[in-house]
Amino acid sequence: MISSNEARPGMILEINNLLYKVLSFHHNKTGRGGAIIKLKLSNLQTGAITEETFRPGDKFSRAILDNKTMQYLYHDDDQYHFMDTETFDQIILDKSMLSEALPYLKEEMSIGVNFFKDNPIGVDLPLNIELTVSTTDPGFKGDTVSASTKPATLETGLVVQVPLFIEVGDVLKIDTRTASYLERVS
């Protein structure tokens, strides 16, 4: 059990038998009244975002999650298929569970899948991922030191700003937290 004033963004909490991810935390102390804690929460089952107010002494459970490394296989419409790399069991995740991960998913990549009471609830992306440039404007000789950027579309459809010397076919390291270019790998 944790107190409401111990909640932090990114935590997964169990409130009234539902799982919520804390998106933001705000402690508000008014002049006369008691302090209140405002949490912006995302329901992990429905994806709905709500803002709830709690007193500092309110308690709730921190959800215990299991994480398995799984391989992304393919998708059919809004269903994404993953395989456990140890048991070869397959699971299907709905598109709504993968909203943040979709721009980075490519077939045969390994990814951490979070489970709560043996039910999949989402994925953990690696901090960096390598993707190939599929389309971008051509680079010009001498564009190696410039601070200017141009848009590049990657193999998954993600568009990022890259330096002018990047060309089609280059493999780039992308930061999955900010969707930004880090470096050219090859």
C-alpha positions in Angstrom: 0.0 0.0 0.0 1.2 3.5 -0.8 -0.1 6.9 0.2 -1.5 9.3 -2.4 1.3 11.7 -1.7 3.8 9.0 -2.7 2.3 8.5 -6.2 4.6 9.6 -9.1 4.2 9.8 -12.9 4.7 6.4 -14.5 3.5 4.4 -11.5 0.8 1.7 -12.0 -1.8 1.9 -9.3 -4.8 -0.4 -8.4 -7.7 1.9 -7.4 -11.2 0.3 -6.9 -10.0 -2.9 -8.6 -9.0 -1.0 -11.8 -5.5 -0.3 -13.0 -4.4 3.2 -13.7 -1.1 4.7 -14.9 -0.2 8.0 -13.2 0.3 10.6 -15.8 0.8 13.6 -13.6 0.9 14.5 -9.8 0.1 17.8 -8.2 0.1 18.6 -4.5 -2.1 21.6 -3.6 -2.0 23.2 -0.2 -4.6 25.9 0.2 -4.4 28.6 2.9 -7.2 27.4 5.2 -8.2 24.0 4.1 -6.2 20.8 4.1 -3.9 19.7 1.3 -5.2 17.8 -1.7 -3.5 15.6 -4.2 -4.6 15.8 -7.8 -3.6 12.8 -10.0 -4.1 12.6 -13.7 -4.7 8.9 -14.4 -5.0 6.8 -17.5 -7.2 3.7 -17.2 -5.1 0.8 -18.6 -8.1 -1.3 -19.6 -10.1 1.4 -21.4 -7.5 4.1 -22.1 -9.8 6.8 -20.6 -8.0 9.7 -18.9 -9.4 11.1 -15.7 -8.3 13.5 -13.1 -9.0 12.5 -9.5 -8.6 14.3 -6.2 -7.3 12.5 -3.0 -6.4 13.5 0.5 -2.7 13.0 1.5 -3.6 10.0 3.7 -5.6 8.1 1.1 -4.1 4.7 0.4 -4.1 2.4 -2.6 -2.2 -0.6 -3.9 0.7 -0.3 -6.2 0.1 -2.9 -8.9 2.6 -5.7 -9.2 3.4 -6.4 -12.8 5.2 -9.3 -14.5 7.3 -8.5 -17.5 8.0 -11.1 -20.3 10.2 -10.6 -23.3 8.2 -11.3 -26.3 8.7 -11.1 -30.1 6.4 -9.0 -32.2 5.2 -11.1 -35.1 2.6 -9.2 -37.2 -0.7 -7.4 -37.0 -4.2 -7.9 -38.5 -6.2 -4.7 -38.5 -6.2 -3.6 -34.8 -4.8 -6.8 -33.4 -1.1 -7.2 -32.8 0.4 -10.7 -32.4 3.3 -11.4 -30.0 5.1 -14.7 -29.2 6.8 -15.6 -25.8 10.4 -16.3 -26.7 10.7 -19.1 -24.1 7.4 -21.0 -24.4 6.4 -20.0 -27.9 2.9 -19.2 -26.7 1.2 -16.4 -28.6 -0.9 -13.5 -27.4 -2.9 -10.8 -29.1 -2.8 -7.2 -28.0 -5.4 -4.6 -29.1 -4.2 -1.5 -30.8 -5.4 0.7 -27.9 -2.9 -1.1 -25.6 0.0 -0.2 -27.9 -0.7 3.5 -28.7 2.6 4.8 -27.6 4.6 1.8 -29.1 3.0 1.7 -32.6 5.5 4.1 -34.3 8.4 1.9 -33.2 7.1 -1.6 -33.8 8.7 -3.7 -36.5 8.3 -7.4 -37.2 10.6 -9.8 -35.3 11.7 -7.2 -32.7 11.8 -8.2 -29.0 9.8 -6.1 -26.6 8.8 -6.3 -22.9 5.1 -7.1 -22.4 3.6 -6.2 -19.0 1.1 -8.7 -17.4 -1.2 -8.1 -14.4 -2.6 -11.3 -12.9 -1.7 -13.2 -16.1 -3.5 -10.6 -18.3 -1.4 -8.5 -20.8 -1.9 -4.8 -20.2 0.8 -3.1 -22.2 4.4 -3.0 -23.4 7.7 -1.5 -22.3 9.7 0.0 -25.1 13.5 0.0 -25.1 15.0 3.5 -24.5 16.5 3.5 -28.0 15.6 1.7 -31.2 17.3 1.4 -34.6 15.2 2.1 -37.6 16.0 2.5 -41.3 15.2 5.7 -43.3 12.7 4.9 -46.0 12.2 8.4 -47.5 13.9 11.8 -47.1 15.1 14.6 -49.2 18.6 14.1 -50.7 21.6 15.3 -48.8 24.2 17.6 -50.4 28.0 17.5 -50.2 29.1 19.7 -47.3 26.0 19.1 -45.2 27.9 17.3 -42.5 28.3 20.1 -39.9 25.2 22.2 -40.3 22.7 22.5 -37.5 19.8 22.5 -40.0 17.4 19.5 -40.1 14.9 17.9 -42.5 12.1 15.4 -42.0 12.8 11.7 -42.6 10.2 9.0 -42.7 11.4 5.7 -41.1 10.5 2.1 -41.9 7.7 2.1 -39.4 6.1 5.3 -40.7 7.5 7.5 -37.9 8.7 10.9 -39.1 11.6 12.5 -37.3 13.8 15.6 -37.8 17.3 14.6 -38.9 20.5 16.3 -40.0 20.8 17.2 -43.7 23.5 14.5 -44.4 21.1 11.6 -43.6 20.1 9.6 -46.7 17.6 6.9 -47.6 18.8 3.5 -46.3 20.7 4.9 -43.3 20.1 3.2 -40.0 19.3 5.7 -37.2 19.2 5.4 -33.4 15.9 6.9 -32.2 15.0 7.9 -28.6 11.6 6.3 -27.9 10.8 8.7 -25.1 11.0 11.8 -27.2 10.7 10.4 -30.8 13.9 12.2 -31.7 17.1 11.3 -33.7 20.1 10.4 -31.6 22.8 9.3 -34.1 23.4 7.5 -37.4 24.4 3.9 -36.8 25.3 3.0 -40.4 
